[in-house]
């Protein structure tokens, strides 16, 4: 079982759409997938087609009992072709009431950081995706303590590198405090547009973090539309951009899990996926000259291949 926390302390980078896209890719590849929605906005819950379930993740965190998460899990409302091998994901749904749980956790001197980890005992899904809130509060800390790996989601924009550096420091501090550490699954650049500005910041992230940067997710209207329709991106059929987006999430999931698989959507692409991710974007920019930023970039920190570490001055 792989447990991956999808994180960034900055809001608006599309963490939830990435989590839903990965859930769609995993479901269509036949993985038994669980999405844990730790965000009080509950967008992953509604994106999975679940509405006001009787039990939710807040009940599990409140109970503080080993294995209690199994009692709040419900099947997603996605309409999938199970006869073709797809598996409907499960979801531990969120609720706006979860926002009140965080200050209550702060009053628990013993179990403030690992309630989710305790609640997850006995979970046996192939893949668990934890959609964390856009903050570094105790809900996100619980998600990171429960995960095996952290997937950092960012956008190709000004200060993106600074935000990534901050969350990597937090991951490093948690890694030092839990048995077995906490690995970085990688950094995924979401909403990569075909502009000089986007290309510049994307290149800066690659220059700073190298191989930690995973295959990107391009800016396509089909991705947020699938979430708004409570449908998997792989289920939008011939909707413009949907097959390409589905193939990108397949590639991203394969990179995270270190596997190889081919999907039907990839066969329908007008060109090879690697070319779409790299060559096409570079070609779009060739006539515009060298990419230039719209905002000056601070000098990036030297990249290290070691696990991020903490210092006494760092704060989360």
N, C-alpha and C positions, 0 to 999 in steps of 0.2 A: 504494500500500500504506500502510495506517495501522498504526503500532506503538504500542500503548498498554500502559503499565505500571500494574497495579492495585496500589495501595500504601496502607499505613498502618503506622506503627511499633508501633501497639497491636494486640494479638491479640484475637480474639473478636468482631470487628466484622462478620465475614461477607464478607471479601474474596473468598474462593474461591467462595462461592455466587453472588456478583455476577459474577465472571469466567465461571462456568459458565452463568449465566443469559444473559449477553451472547453467549457462544459458541452457545447454543441459538438465540437470536434471529437471529444472523448466519447460522447453518447453514440455518435455515428460510427465510431471505430469499435464499438462494442464494449467499452469500459463501463463498469458499475461505478457511477460517479455520484458524489455527495457535494452539494454546495452549501456551505455554512455562511449565512448572511449576518455578519456582525455589525452592519451599518444601520443605525436607527432609521435612515431614510427608506430602507427596505426596497430599494430599486431592484436588487437581484431577485428578491422574492417575487415581485410583480412581473419581472422579466421572465421568470420561469413559470408564470401562469398560476401562481398560488395567491389566494386572496383570503385574508383574515382566518387563518387556520385556528383551530381550537387551542393548540399548544404551539409554542414558539421558542426561540433560543433564549429569550428572557427567562422563561420558566426553568430551563435547564441550568442557567447561571445562578438563579435564585436558590435552586434546590441544593447545589453544592454536593452532589452525590456521584460516586463512580458509575459510569455507564448510563447516566440519566438522559443523555442526548438521544439515545435510541427511541425514547418515548415521544420525542417531539418531531421526529423525521416524518415527512410526508412526500409522496411522489409529486414530481413537477407536472404541470398541466400541458406540457408540450405534446403535440401530436406527431409521433415518430413512427416510421415504418419498422416495427419490431420484427416482422417476418424477414426483413432484409438484414437483420442482425443488430439493429440499433437498440440501445437500452435507455429507457426513460430515466433521467437523473432523479435523485432524491434531493430534498432541500430541508435544511433546518431554518425555518422562516424567521425573519426579523419582524420587528414592530416598533413604532415610534416610542413606545414605552421603554424601550431599551436604553434610551438616552438618560433615564433616571437611574439605571443600574450602575453606571460608572461611578458616580459619587458614593454610592453604597459600597461598591467594591473597595473604594479608597479607605473605608473604615474597617476593613478586614486585614489585620496585621499578618495573617498566615496565608490565606488563600486568594489574595488580591490578584496575583499574576497567573495562576494556573487552574482557575476554575474550569475553563473550557477544556484543558488537557485532561482533567479528571473526568469531566462529563463525557469525553470521547472514548473512554475505555470500552473495548468490545466492538468498536466500529471496524468493519472488515471490507469496506469498499476498495475498489482498485485505485481510485483517485479521489482525494478530498481537496476541494478548493475553498479557501476561507477568504471571503470578500470583506476586507477590513475597512473601518471608517477612515475618512480623510483627516486623520489627526494622529498624534502620538500619545493618546490617552490609554487608560487601562483596558479598553476593549481591544485596541490594536495590540497592546502588549500581550493580552491573553491569546490573540490569534497567532502571534509570533512564538510564544512559548509552546503552543500546541503543534506548530508546524515542524516539518523536517527541513523545508526550504522556504525562502522568501523570494517572491517574484516582484521586482520593482517596476512599476508602470510610470512612464513619463511622457512628455510631449516634446517635439523638437522646437523649443522656444527659448527665449532669454531666461536665464537663471535656472534652466532645467538641470544643468550639471550640478549647481549648488544644492538643489533639492535632492538629487540622487545621492550626493555626497553625505547629506544630513541623514537620510534614511539608512544608508549603509553603515554609518557610525552607530545608529541605534541597533541595527541588526548585529553588529559586532559586539556591542555591550551585552545584548541578550545571549548571544552565542557563548560568551565567557561565563555566563551565570547558569547555564543549563547543561545537564549531562548530554554528551554527544554533540554539543555545539548546535549551530544553526547555519546551514549552508545558504549561499545566494544562488537561486536557480538561474538568475540572469536579469538583465534590464531590457524591457521591451518598450520600444518607441511607438507610441500610439498616435493615430491621426497624422501620419506622415504625409504632408501635402507636397505637390510638385511645384514648389516655389524655391527661389534662391535662398530665401531666409530659412525655410524649413531644412533645406539641404545643408546650409552652413551649420546650424545647431546640431543636426544629426551627425555630421562629420566631427563636430567637437566632442560629442558624447563617445563616438567610436575612438577618437584620438585619446580621450581620457581613460576610458574603461575597456577598450580593446575587445577581446573575445567574450567579455561578459555581456556585450550588447547582442541580443538575439534578433532573429528575423523580425522586421517591423510590421506593423499593421497600418496600411495606407488609409488616408481619409476618403471614406466612401459613405454615401447617404444610406446605403443598405444596412450598415452595421447598427446605428442607433434606431433605424426603423424596425429591425428585427426585435430589439428589446422593447420598443414601444408597442409592438404587436404581440408581445409575449410569445414569440416564436423563435426557434433556433435559426441561426444564420444559414445553416445547411438546408433549411426547409423553405427558403424563399423562392426556390425554383429559378425561373428565368429573369427574375428582377434584376435590373441593370446593376452590376457590381457585386451581386450576391455570390456567384460562383468563385470569383476572384477572392473575395473576402473569406469565404469558407476555406479555400485552398491555403490562404495565408495563416488562418488559425490552425489548420492541419499541420503546416510547417512549423508553427510556433510550438504546438504541443509536442511534436516529434523532437524538436530541439531541447525542450525542457526535460522530457523523459529519456532522451538519448536513444530514440528508436527510429525506425524507418517504416513508413507505410504510405500507400498510394490511394487516393480517393477518386471517386468518379468525377468530382467537380474539377479536378486538375486536368482531366482529359478534355474538358470543354473550354479551357483557357485559350485565348488567341495566341499566346506565346508561352515560352517556358517561364516558370514561376521565378526562378533565380534572375532571369532577365528583367522581369517586372520589378523585382525588389532593388535591383542595382542599375543595370544597363539602361532601362527605359527612363529612370529618374535622371540619370546623368545626361542622357540624350536630350531631355526636355530643357536642361539648363545650358546646354552647349552653346546655343545661339545667344545666350544672355551674358556670356563672359563669366569671369570668376565670381563665385558666390561671395556675397558680402553681407554682414550682419546689419540688422536695423538698429541694434543696440550694442555698444561695446561689450566685449566679453572679458571677464576677469581672467587672469592667468590661471589655467587649470592646474590643479594639484598633480604632482607626479603620480602616475599610476603604479600601483603595487599589485602583484599577483597574490599577495598574502591575504588572509581573511582580515577584514577591517577590525581594528582594535580601538579601545577607548583610552581616554586620558582623563585625569582628575578634572580638567576644565570642561569636558564635554557634558552637555545636558541633552535630554530628550525632549 
